[in-house]
Amino acid sequence: MTAPLAVNTLEANTLYLSFALLPFAFATAWALAAWRIRRGRPRREAWLDSLAEVGAVVGSVPLLFLGLTSREGANALQLVPLVDLADLAGAGPRVIVEQLAGNLFVFAAAGFFLPVRFRIGLGSVAAGAVLAAATLEALQYAFLAGRVVSVDDALMNALGAVLAALASRPWWRRARSRAAAEPEPEAAVLRSACRDWRVTSFEVSRGTDRAARC
């Protein structure tokens, strides 16, 4: 988990570009929400889904890009849990902040937004984050140079996703509650058809008992 004391040029430029593209990201979310609203989705639900989709992508791609770039030096492999974290305890405050923040935020956006967009629980987020973190570490070791492949990095990546999911839980719990409270599509169609038939029957029969069959 050893890292330079200062943010390098690639990291700084990636950060600047990410902030510069935020207006375009919001415009994309607005376009998606408008499209969903035109197709009959409730306004709040359309905005929630659109912001979640864009947020998961925009919040993850820059950090994944940085994680999949080579650095100077040879690869290192650390498969013993908590060793790197113990070594980090003796490092300076800046190194600690950079390492912890960098690893916690890699999948934080996905952990925060995916449960809002999809009906998945905390266990699914944790399992997906562990799999994604292990895949990232494997790719670093197999294809990149100058990377430290560490079990602790993967653990911190997964922990960041889980903590982010817990932070967004009020939103995805409400979304699931709304979905559960909505009537079944078949029942809704039958009730709508019944109402339409009753009105038509009333208009035709002028109050006969056919109007009360539904």
Secondary structure, 3 states (H helix, E strand, C coil): CCCCCCCCHHHHHHHHHHHHCHHHHHHHHHHHHHHHHHCCCCHHHHHHHHHHHHHHHHHHHHHHHHHCCCCCCCCEEECCCCHHHHHHCCCCHHHHHHHHHHHHCCCHHHHHHHHHHCCCCHHHHHHHHHHHHHHHHHHHHHHCCCCEEEHHHHHHHHHHHHHHHHHCHHHHHHHHHHHHHCCCHHHHHHHHHHHHHHHHHHHHHCCCHHHHCC
